[in-house]
Amino acid sequence: MNPSAELNAALEAAARAAQIVRSLYQRNVEVHIKADKSPVTEADVRCEIAIREILEARFPSYGFFGEETGSRDRDAESIWLVDPIDGTKAFVREYPMFSTQIALMRGGELVLGVSSAPVYGELAHAERGRGAYLNGRPLGVSDIATLEAAALSTGNLKSLALGRQWTRFGALVGRLNRIRGYGDFLHYHLLAAGKIDAVVESDVNILDIAAAVAIVTEAGGRFTELDGSPITLRSTSVLATNGGLHAPVLAALQA
């Protein structure tokens, strides 16, 4: 693979964030609660500042949309999407299910993604037309073609349980081979690697999933909202599959 200057910058930014994360992990960092009732720590803010400095220095004309430091030029043709620590609650409670998510959207399409989980020990990345990789090895989705043979992972079950699709989701679960809840970055890494076959999530935002869209898609999968509509900056739900299972899962959720 011959990475672009954009991917090199995103990987460098993720590496810098990983250094900060490792220096603060399990150090009893102070936690503040934001207006939306989500937690934020020194690590979140320092990671995003470091990422932003690197990306804006390399690509000053690109827009930026971050979880902690806000946005700039969100109507630009190219815009960086950054969640410095996706899984802050895990970081605070000192288990390794958190990651740094960096993506590039160009013309409304997610063309690059980096998903870095430094404590867990995984780094996934992808670039449009150049493949998807996990710790340097090529990724590819599974060829499972039936619900009865499929393994599906879920996230944010609470909001899904309160929604109109809960009964249909329950019926879908009864047809699956396996149901798990790996959550956060991990089920997208597993999906792109062909180790599970589908992911359903609710109550997300684009910064949580932008890098995963690029990685799963470049690995041969498909990524939409739960109703099958394309992922946009306003997306709040996920159906991600190996591609072949997308229509059967959609049909089950909409039956």
Secondary structure, 3 states (H helix, E strand, C coil): CCCCHHHHHHHHHHHHHHHHHHHHCCCCCCEEECCCCCEEEHHHHHHHHHHHHHHHHHCCCCEEEECCCEEECCCCCEEEEEEEEECHHHHHHCCCCCEEEEEEEECCEEEEEEEEECCCCEEEEEECCCCEEECCEECCCCCCCCHHHCEEEEECHHHHHCCCCHHHHHHHHCCCCEEECCCHHHHHHHHHCCCCCEEEEECCCHHHHHHHHHHHHHCCCEEECCCCCCCCCCCCEEEEECCCCHHHHHHHHHC
